[in-house]
């Protein structure tokens, strides 16, 4: 179903402000813009990727996509699908009270009281990418769970990019009120494996007091596609968020991800993974912000890199002055399968409180020859021995996923990706 709506006044004004702001913003420069010291984009011409026109998408592209990340879904899963800038499949909104699973544009028109207080107020970055997204997004994804409501099955949000030489600007807003619970799975894929295009997304999540959100976000775009993202979650008092992000496809790009613990007792858990090959370049910039006392965060990224691929993880734990009794951890571990693969891991701490426990770890290594020797001495051929070591490395990431459908689905996703990377 294709849904075209007219922006309400407040949203039209927001888009106009973003267009005006774009004239004042320049693309980040390598080593000239903080946070861009490891990702060069001098060859990027944003104007060479005009935004795909809303309403021009072929609905069959969703079924014909080169790969869909999640093949098997729990019973009762609600689906919301967008091809390029057009919604082609939508879950049924239950009623005016919620829960709601709607295109964001429809929600802005019908439920402004639920959208306007959050849209653009959670993600606060102002860059050419976020400003362009503010102006250009169409369709979009909106998930709203009212106070005390628990969703029994996941919500699946799917973006399919089908037009070569075009940009899409996906926009996602997830709002959980006090005591609500939900699981949202998101996948971004390309309709063809060689699609040259650009994805510029923004994700905003609000987890209310004592609410629980699991957000699974998997990017498996064409390896000729640029990807840029700004993602931010705010977690209120005693709220809980389990954030899983996998970067599998794309050619080059950068994603900023922030978990902001805004209320006492809030907890954020972030698990990231990637498996790259060829000349892929993935750059993750994560921030764990502790703005209230007695908050906890736990972040772990793990990657496997082959051929001449390059991955960057830069992580910062930021503890505000009043955020006493913070407990925060972050780690990044990378396994290099070839001598020309490269990884950068840069953990950091910025602490203004004096009663905290904050730790970090980072490791970059090749396959341990002693492990290979042990396996070969037990009769395994070299290729099989290497495969077991790599699978064991990724298995430690999978154990962070809760047992059940999400672990089964993501273990299968990683296994398929490993097949592609190892050939």
C-alpha positions in Angstrom: 0.0 0.0 0.0 1.4 3.4 -1.0 0.6 6.2 1.4 1.2 9.8 0.4 0.2 12.5 2.9 0.6 16.3 3.3 2.9 17.6 6.0 1.2 19.4 8.9 2.3 23.0 9.3 4.8 22.3 12.1 6.6 19.7 10.0 6.7 21.8 6.8 8.3 24.6 8.9 10.8 22.1 10.2 11.8 21.0 6.7 12.1 24.7 5.5 14.4 25.4 8.4 16.6 22.4 7.5 16.8 23.6 3.9 18.0 27.0 5.1 20.4 25.5 7.5 22.0 23.3 4.8 23.4 26.5 3.2 25.5 27.1 6.3 26.8 23.5 6.7 29.9 22.0 4.9 30.7 18.4 4.4 33.2 17.1 7.1 36.8 17.0 6.0 39.3 14.3 6.7 41.2 15.3 9.9 39.7 18.7 9.7 36.4 17.8 11.4 36.5 16.1 14.8 35.3 12.5 14.5 36.4 12.2 10.9 40.1 11.4 11.4 39.7 7.9 9.9 37.2 8.3 7.2 38.0 10.2 4.0 35.1 11.2 1.7 36.6 13.7 -0.8 35.1 11.7 -3.7 31.6 12.1 -2.3 29.3 14.4 -4.2 26.0 14.5 -2.5 24.4 16.4 -5.4 25.2 13.4 -7.6 22.7 11.4 -5.6 19.4 13.2 -6.0 16.7 12.0 -3.5 14.4 9.3 -4.9 11.0 10.7 -5.6 8.2 9.7 -3.2 5.6 7.5 -4.9 8.0 6.4 -7.6 9.0 3.1 -6.0 8.2 -0.4 -7.4 6.4 -2.3 -4.7 7.7 -5.6 -6.1 11.3 -4.5 -5.2 10.7 -5.6 -1.6 10.0 -9.1 -2.7 12.8 -9.1 -5.3 15.5 -7.7 -3.0 18.9 -9.4 -3.3 18.6 -10.5 0.3 16.4 -9.9 3.2 18.2 -10.1 6.5 15.4 -11.7 8.5 14.0 -14.8 6.7 12.1 -16.3 9.6 10.0 -14.1 11.9 8.1 -14.9 15.1 4.3 -15.3 14.7 2.4 -12.1 15.0 5.2 -9.8 13.8 4.0 -6.5 12.5 5.7 -5.3 9.3 6.3 -1.8 7.9 8.1 -1.7 4.6 9.5 1.2 2.6 11.0 1.0 -0.9 13.2 4.0 -1.5 11.1 7.0 -0.3 7.7 5.2 -0.5 5.8 3.1 2.0 4.6 -0.1 0.2 3.5 -2.2 3.2 2.1 -1.0 6.5 1.0 -2.7 9.7 -2.5 -1.9 10.9 -2.7 0.8 13.5 -4.8 -0.6 16.3 -6.6 2.5 17.5 -6.0 6.1 18.4 -4.6 5.2 21.8 -2.0 2.8 20.4 0.1 0.8 20.1 0.9 2.3 16.7 3.0 1.1 13.9 2.7 3.6 11.1 4.6 5.5 8.4 6.1 8.4 10.3 4.6 10.9 7.8 1.1 9.4 8.5 1.7 9.6 12.3 2.9 13.2 12.0 -0.4 14.1 10.3 -2.8 12.0 12.5 -1.0 12.0 15.8 1.0 15.2 16.0 0.7 15.1 19.8 2.8 11.9 19.9 5.3 12.8 17.2 6.1 16.5 17.5 7.5 16.3 21.1 10.1 13.8 20.0 10.9 14.2 16.3 14.2 16.0 15.9 14.5 16.6 19.7 16.3 13.3 20.5 18.9 13.3 17.7 20.7 16.6 18.2 23.5 16.4 15.7 23.6 19.2 13.1 25.5 18.1 10.1 24.9 18.2 6.3 23.7 14.7 6.7 21.1 15.2 9.4 19.9 18.5 7.9 19.4 16.7 4.5 17.5 14.0 6.3 15.3 16.5 8.1 14.4 18.0 4.7 14.2 14.9 2.5 12.7 12.0 4.5 9.4 10.6 3.3 7.3 7.7 4.6 9.5 6.9 7.5 8.8 4.5 10.5 7.0 5.3 13.7 6.5 2.9 16.6 4.6 4.1 19.6 3.8 1.9 22.7 1.6 3.6 25.3 2.0 3.3 29.1 2.1 -0.2 30.5 1.5 -2.0 27.2 3.7 -4.9 26.3 4.0 -6.0 22.6 3.9 -9.8 22.4 5.7 -10.0 19.0 8.4 -7.9 17.3 7.9 -5.1 14.9 9.8 -5.4 11.6 10.9 -2.2 9.8 12.3 -2.8 6.3 14.0 -0.4 4.0 14.7 -1.5 0.4 16.8 0.7 -1.8 16.0 0.0 -5.5 17.0 3.0 -7.6 20.7 3.3 -8.7 22.2 6.7 -8.5 19.7 7.9 -5.9 19.7 8.8 -2.3 17.1 7.7 0.3 16.7 9.3 3.7 15.0 6.8 6.1 13.7 8.3 9.3 12.8 6.2 12.3 11.1 7.3 15.6 10.4 4.8 18.4 8.6 6.0 21.6 7.9 3.8 24.6 5.9 5.4 27.4 6.3 4.5 31.1 6.3 0.7 31.7 5.9 -0.2 28.1 7.9 -3.0 26.4 8.7 -3.7 22.8 11.1 -5.4 20.4 11.8 -3.7 17.1 13.8 -5.2 14.3 15.1 -3.0 11.5 16.7 -4.1 8.2 18.2 -2.0 5.4 18.9 -3.9 2.1 19.5 -3.2 -1.6 17.3 -4.5 -4.4 20.5 -5.5 -6.4 24.0 -6.5 -5.2 25.8 -4.0 -7.3 23.5 -1.0 -6.7 25.4 2.3 -6.5 23.4 4.6 -4.2 23.4 6.5 -0.9 21.5 5.9 2.3 21.4 8.8 4.9 19.4 7.7 7.9 18.4 9.1 11.3 17.1 6.9 14.2 15.5 8.4 17.4 14.4 6.2 20.3 12.8 7.3 23.5 12.6 4.8 26.4 10.3 6.1 29.1 10.5 5.4 32.9 10.7 1.7 33.6 10.2 0.9 29.9 12.1 -1.8 28.0 13.2 -1.7 24.4 15.2 -4.1 22.3 16.2 -2.5 19.0 17.9 -4.7 16.4 19.3 -2.8 13.5 21.0 -4.6 10.6 22.5 -2.9 7.6 23.2 -5.2 4.6 23.3 -2.8 1.7 25.1 -3.2 -1.6 28.8 -3.0 -1.3 28.7 -0.1 -3.8 26.4 2.0 -1.6 27.4 4.9 0.7 25.9 4.8 4.2 25.6 7.6 6.8 23.7 7.5 10.0 22.9 9.4 13.1 21.3 7.3 15.8 20.4 8.4 19.4 18.4 6.9 22.2 17.3 8.5 25.5 16.5 6.3 28.4 14.5 7.6 31.4 14.4 6.6 35.0 14.8 2.8 35.5 14.4 2.3 31.7 16.3 -0.5 29.9 17.5 -0.7 26.3 19.2 -3.6 24.5 20.6 -2.2 21.2 22.0 -4.6 18.7 23.6 -3.2 15.5 25.2 -5.1 12.7 27.1 -3.5 9.8 27.5 -6.0 7.0 27.1 -4.2 3.6 27.9 -0.8 2.1 31.1 0.5 0.5 31.9 3.3 2.7 30.4 5.6 5.3 30.1 6.5 9.0 27.5 6.0 11.6 27.2 7.9 14.9 25.4 6.1 17.7 24.6 7.6 21.2 23.0 6.0 24.2 22.0 8.7 26.7 21.1 7.5 30.2 19.0 10.4 31.3 17.2 9.1 34.4 18.4 7.4 37.6 18.7 3.7 37.4 18.7 3.7 33.5 20.6 0.9 31.7 21.9 0.7 28.2 23.4 -2.4 26.5 24.9 -2.1 23.1 26.2 -5.0 21.0 27.8 -4.3 17.6 29.2 -6.5 14.9 30.6 -6.4 11.4 32.2 -8.7 8.9 33.9 -7.0 5.9 35.9 -7.9 2.8 37.0 -6.3 -0.5 37.6 -2.6 0.0 34.8 -2.0 2.4 35.2 0.8 4.9 32.9 1.0 8.0 33.2 3.6 10.7 31.3 3.4 14.0 31.4 6.3 16.4 29.7 5.4 19.7 28.9 7.5 22.8 27.6 6.4 26.1 26.3 9.4 28.0 25.6 9.1 31.7 23.6 12.2 32.7 22.0 10.8 35.9 23.3 8.9 39.0 23.1 5.1 39.4 23.2 4.4 35.7 24.9 1.5 33.9 26.0 0.9 30.3 27.7 -2.1 28.6 29.0 -1.8 25.0 30.8 -4.5 23.0 31.8 -4.3 19.3 33.4 -7.2 17.5 34.5 -7.5 13.9 36.1 -9.8 11.3 38.0 -8.2 8.4 39.2 -9.8 5.2 41.1 -8.7 2.1 41.7 -4.9 2.1 38.8 -3.9 4.2 39.0 -1.3 6.9 36.9 -0.8 10.1 36.9 2.0 12.7 35.4 2.0 16.1 35.7 5.1 18.2 33.9 4.8 21.6 33.5 7.4 24.3 32.0 7.1 27.8 30.9 10.5 29.0 29.9 10.9 32.7 28.4 14.2 33.7 29.2 15.9 37.0 26.0 14.7 38.8 26.1 11.1 37.5 27.6 9.5 40.6 27.8 5.8 41.0 28.0 5.2 37.2 29.1 1.8 36.1 30.2 1.8 32.4 32.1 -0.6 30.2 33.1 -0.7 26.5 35.3 -3.0 24.4 36.2 -3.5 20.8 37.9 -6.6 19.4 38.9 -7.2 15.8 40.1 -10.3 14.0 42.2 -9.6 10.9 42.1 -12.4 8.3 44.6 -10.9 5.9 47.7 -8.8 6.2 46.2 -5.9 4.3 43.0 -5.8 6.4 43.1 -2.9 8.9 41.2 -1.9 12.0 41.3 1.1 14.3 39.9 0.9 17.8 39.9 4.1 19.9 38.2 3.9 23.3 37.9 7.0 25.5 36.7 8.3 28.8 35.4 11.8 29.8 34.5 11.7 33.5 33.3 14.7 35.6 32.0 12.6 38.6 34.3 11.1 41.3 32.3 8.0 42.4 32.3 5.9 39.2 33.5 2.7 37.7 34.4 3.0 34.0 36.6 0.6 32.1 37.4 -0.1 28.5 39.4 -2.5 26.3 40.4 -2.8 22.7 42.3 -5.6 20.8 43.3 -6.1 17.2 44.9 -9.4 16.2 45.3 -12.0 13.5 44.3 -15.6 13.9 46.4 -17.2 16.7 48.8 -19.7 15.1 48.8 -21.7 18.3 45.1 -22.2 18.0 45.5 -23.3 14.4 48.4 -25.7 15.3 46.2 -27.3 18.0 43.3 -27.9 15.7 45.5 -29.2 12.8 47.2 -31.5 15.3 43.8 -33.1 15.9 43.4 -33.8 12.2 41.6 -30.8 10.9 42.6 -29.3 7.5 44.0 -25.8 7.6 40.8 -24.2 6.0 38.5 -25.9 8.5 40.7 -25.0 11.4 40.7 -21.3 10.4 36.9 -21.4 10.0 36.5 -22.8 13.5 38.6 -20.1 15.0 36.6 -17.4 13.2 33.3 -18.9 14.2 34.4 -19.1 17.8 35.4 -15.4 17.7 31.9 -14.4 16.5 30.2 -16.9 18.8 31.3 -14.8 21.8 29.3 -11.9 20.2 26.2 -14.1 19.8 26.2 -15.1 23.4 25.4 -11.5 24.3 22.0 -11.9 22.5 19.1 -13.2 24.6 18.2 -16.8 23.9 15.2 -17.1 21.7 14.1 -15.8 18.2 16.5 -12.8 18.2 19.6 -15.0 18.9 18.6 -17.6 16.4 17.9 -14.9 13.7 21.1 -13.0 14.3 23.3 -16.2 14.5 21.9 -17.1 11.1 22.6 -13.6 9.7 26.2 -13.7 10.9 26.7 -17.2 9.5 25.5 -16.1 6.0 27.7 -13.1 6.1 30.7 -15.2 7.1 30.1 -17.4 4.1 30.2 -14.3 1.8 33.4 -12.9 3.4 35.3 -16.2 3.3 34.1 -17.0 -0.1 
